[in-house]
Amino acid sequence: MAVVALVSGKSSGVTCSSLALALSSPRPSLLVEADPAGGTIRAGYLGGEGTAQMGLHRLASADRQGTLAREFRHHWVSLDKEHSGNRMLLPGLTAPTQAASMSRTWASVAELLAVLDSQGFDVLIDAGRVVCESETQLSSRSYPAALLRAADAVLLVVRSTQASVVTAAPAARVLKEDLARRGTGADALGLLVIEEGSASTSNVQQWLQTPVVCALAWDPDTADVFTHGQTRLRRTTRGLLRSARSAHDRLQELVTRRRVQLYPAHRPATA
């Protein structure tokens, strides 16, 4: 069980990667669409299901009224076609102008996500493109910095192409500085590599001086379904989901290792 935030230096497939991890989790999962630019999953993958009365943009007013904890789960919608309740989405903002109203609410949301983690959920946060206040600090006014700083792991999504690596480098530097000073440590940052280009994961890791935690297959057919929505995935378009299932093992290893380092009192007893 973990809280994992996904971010990018530039549009690099964060939403598709977040969806793949949420749908392939071996445990109940919640995907939080926290991109300050606005959410797209409800209109895309879910084909317009749900209502504008539900979603992240309603939580700021609930927080001001002191009802956030009570109303939080009422704003989830199912990612499962069967509506089983095991794959849930907290839909994102409906317009970028709403991001500023969330500045005081992100920290409260982070506390609620930690509770879900303790209840056995995998929480995935789509935090979109990194928004910086300076070269060493994330913006706390329009960006969900509090969610990243409280997460067990932060994955910088990068494609295995030179252009993607170049645009990811400034984001990697800011994230390391910010997490070291205000979060759970710079070692919370890792890379999620989408294997689109010819660069090896070891080269990407070396270029960005950040460890590769996991890799996802380049699968444009499945990505198209996640972006635009279709009734079902064809058997031949599931490479992304297969690699996402493998990615969970690597993520759990990272989270377990970091928790032992941060909270040694919870270190498993040895024989």
Stockholm file with secondary structure:
# STOCKHOLM 1.0

chainA/1-271         MAVVALVSGKSSGVTCSSLALALSSPRPSLLVEADPAGGTIRAGYLGGEGTAQMGLHRLASADRQGTLAREFRHHWVSLDKEHSGNRMLLPGLTAPTQAASMSRTWASVAELLAVLDSQGFDVLIDAGRVVCESETQLSSRSYPAALLRAADAVLLVVRSTQASVVTAAPAARVLKEDLARRGTGADALGLLVIEEGSASTSNVQQWLQTPVVCALAWDPDTADVFTHGQTRLRRTTRGLLRSARSAHDRLQELVTRRRVQLYPAHRPATA
#=GR chainA/1-271 SS CCEEEEEESSSSSHHHHHHHHHHHCSSCEEEEECCTTCCCTTTTTTTTCSCTTSSGGGHHHHHHTTCHHHHGGGGCEECSTTCCSSEEEECCCSSGGGGGGGTTTHHHHHHHHHHHHHTTCEEEEEEEECCEEETTEECSSSSCHHHHHHSSEEEEEEESSHHHHHHHHHHHHHHHHHHHHHSSCGGGEEEEEEETSSCCHHHHHHHHTSCEEEEEECCHHHHHHHHHCCSCCCGGGCHHHHHHHHHHHHHHHHHHHHHHHHCGGGCCCCC
#=GC SS_cons         CCEEEEEESSSSSHHHHHHHHHHHCSSCEEEEECCTTCCCTTTTTTTTCSCTTSSGGGHHHHHHTTCHHHHGGGGCEECSTTCCSSEEEECCCSSGGGGGGGTTTHHHHHHHHHHHHHTTCEEEEEEEECCEEETTEECSSSSCHHHHHHSSEEEEEEESSHHHHHHHHHHHHHHHHHHHHHSSCGGGEEEEEEETSSCCHHHHHHHHTSCEEEEEECCHHHHHHHHHCCSCCCGGGCHHHHHHHHHHHHHHHHHHHHHHHHCGGGCCCCC
//
